[in-house]
Amino acid sequence: QVQLVESGGGLVQAGGSLRLSCAASGRTFSGYVMGWFRQAPGKEREFVASISWSVGITRYPDSLKGRFTIAKDNAKNTVYLQMNSLKPEDTAAYYCAARPPNKRDFAYWGQGTQVTVSS
């Protein structure tokens, strides 16, 4: 059973940085795409970043390029999200997700970690 456990959220001042971690377990993730999403209260879930487990290809929405960086450590089965120059509008619950090979949708989700950016 795939399990994704996020950590690293918290309260930070605007302009600060946080690094989120997602510990993945339950199978080998070769061929998977790992992603980060976020959801603020009253808003739809938003794509933040993704990385292919095997090749390391990354994707970001244009709005977050340059501030957020996704990375992985295959040996630790962990995916990271480095967030710099944080803004109050980055406040949200952040979720890690895994998309199996040849699937369109992310099938596995973590429980989320809260990020709050104060002005």
C-alpha positions in Angstrom: 0.0 0.0 0.0 1.5 3.3 -1.1 1.9 5.8 1.8 2.9 9.4 1.5 3.8 11.4 4.6 4.5 15.1 4.4 6.4 17.1 6.9 8.1 20.5 7.2 5.2 22.9 7.2 4.8 25.7 9.7 4.6 29.4 10.2 7.1 31.7 8.4 7.3 35.4 7.8 7.0 36.8 4.3 10.3 36.5 2.4 11.3 33.4 4.3 11.9 29.9 3.2 10.6 26.4 4.0 11.4 23.0 2.8 8.7 20.4 2.7 9.4 16.7 2.7 7.3 13.8 1.4 8.4 10.3 2.6 7.1 7.7 0.2 6.7 4.0 1.0 4.9 0.9 0.1 6.4 0.1 -3.3 9.2 1.1 -5.7 8.3 4.3 -7.5 10.1 3.8 -10.8 8.0 5.3 -13.5 6.0 7.3 -11.1 5.5 11.1 -11.2 5.6 12.7 -7.8 3.8 16.0 -7.3 3.1 18.7 -4.9 -0.3 20.5 -4.8 -1.8 23.1 -2.4 -5.2 24.2 -1.4 -6.1 27.4 0.4 -9.4 27.8 2.3 -12.2 28.5 -0.1 -10.0 27.9 -3.2 -9.5 25.0 -5.6 -6.5 22.7 -5.3 -3.6 24.1 -7.3 -0.7 22.3 -8.9 2.7 23.4 -7.5 5.4 21.1 -8.9 6.1 17.6 -10.2 9.1 15.4 -10.8 9.5 12.1 -12.6 11.0 9.6 -10.3 13.2 7.8 -12.7 14.4 10.6 -15.0 14.0 13.7 -12.8 12.1 15.8 -15.2 10.5 18.7 -13.3 7.4 20.8 -14.1 6.1 24.0 -12.5 3.3 26.4 -13.2 4.7 29.7 -14.6 3.5 31.6 -11.5 5.9 29.6 -9.2 8.9 29.2 -11.4 12.0 30.6 -9.7 10.7 30.5 -6.2 9.8 26.8 -5.7 12.1 23.9 -6.5 11.1 20.2 -6.4 13.8 17.5 -5.8 14.0 13.9 -4.9 16.3 11.6 -3.0 15.9 8.1 -4.4 17.9 6.5 -1.7 15.6 7.9 1.0 12.4 7.6 -1.1 11.8 11.2 -0.3 10.6 14.1 -2.4 11.3 17.7 -1.3 9.7 21.1 -2.1 12.0 24.0 -1.4 10.0 27.2 -1.1 11.8 30.6 -1.2 10.7 34.2 -1.0 7.4 33.1 0.5 4.4 35.3 0.2 1.2 35.4 2.3 -0.7 34.1 -0.7 1.4 30.9 -0.5 -0.5 30.1 2.7 -2.2 26.7 2.1 -2.3 23.1 3.0 0.4 21.4 0.8 -0.1 17.8 -0.4 2.2 15.3 -1.8 0.9 13.0 -4.5 2.0 10.1 -6.7 0.9 9.3 -10.2 1.4 5.7 -11.4 3.0 5.1 -14.8 0.7 5.6 -17.8 -2.0 7.1 -15.7 -3.5 10.5 -16.1 -4.4 11.2 -12.5 -2.5 11.3 -9.3 -3.8 8.2 -7.4 -2.1 8.5 -4.1 -2.2 11.4 -1.7 -0.6 12.4 1.6 -2.5 13.9 4.5 -1.1 17.4 3.9 1.1 19.8 5.8 0.0 23.4 6.6 2.1 26.3 5.5 1.3 29.7 6.9 3.1 32.9 5.7 2.6 36.0 7.8 2.9 39.5 6.4 
